[in-house]
Amino acid sequence: MVGAILTQNTSWKNVEKSIHQLKEKGALTIEGMSRLKTSELASLIKSSGYFRIKADRLKAYVQFMFEEFGGEIERMRKIALEEMRDKLLSVKGVGPETADSILLYALGKPIFVVDAYTRRILSRHAILSENVGYREVQALFMNNLPRDESLFNEFHALLVHLGKQVCQKKPKCDVCPLMELKGPRGRGVKGSSETPSKL
């Protein structure tokens, strides 16, 4: 849950450093984080960037967990997916991607996480426009795959790997395993008259 908030606008490598710092100080728990002043928490998560903002968000999240669930994660797991999602979205600084990451990775609920890599890959292969809303992108996976937490977890991880290693800002189309993929408009990147960087 902490990682889902800290990874906003930064790389996981930077988040790992912050998580290590929190562990070292015994603050990677709800109780540990609640004991820290916001300024102390901010100093421990500097490597994640926007550390003052993220410290405020972590504090708001900890308060939410205490007020709504007595600080017990197991109580969160018992709440229905959509109801829990609405509750998470009510927390300051928690948007759809962060909420869905918490639901999938921390609470084990079957919901697909949409990120920048997913959008880039889908738009370059003419499956969806880059401008479609978060829920529409999510629906593509939720409506066409079995509702399975481990499958969504693996599928998302594979898209992230593809985005990091191949479908970068300057794409390596010659080694892309999806080059033959065709979108609903009957063309993929290979059949497009535009260069991949413009798609």
C-alpha positions, 0 to 999 in steps of 0.5 A: 500500500505504501509502495502504491502511493510512493510510486506516483510519478517516480520509478520503483527503484526510487521507491525501494530506497524509501521503503528500505529507509522506513523499514530501518526506522521501524516505520513501515507499519500503520502504527510506526507511520502514525507515530512519525511527524509528517516532516520526519516521514518526509525525510525518510521518503526523499528518494521517492520525489515529491516527498512532502506531498507524499508524506501528507498522502501517507499520513492521510492514508494511515488516518483513513485506515484507522478511522475506517478499519481500525488499522486492520488490513483483513477488515479491508479484504472483506469489503466488496471490490467496488465499495472498497474502491470508492472508499480508497478514492475518497482518500486525499491523493489516491487516484484510480491507478493507486486505488487499483494497485492497492486493491490488486496487489495488497488486497488480492482483489481482481481488478486490472491496473492501468498505467502509462505503459498500458496506454502507450502499448494499446495506442501504438497498436491501434487497439485504443486511442491514447485519449480514452478514459481510465475506466474504458482502458480497464474495461478492455481487460476486465471484459475480455479476461477471466476475473482472476487476481493472479492473471491480472497481476501477471498480465499487468507485470508483462505489460510493464516489462514490455513498456520498460524494455521495448515499447519505450518513448523511442520504441524498439519495434524490431524486437517487439513480440506484439508486432503482428498484433492487429487492433479493431481498426485492422492494423497494428504498428507494422501496417500503419502509415505513421511511424511508431513514435507518432502513434 
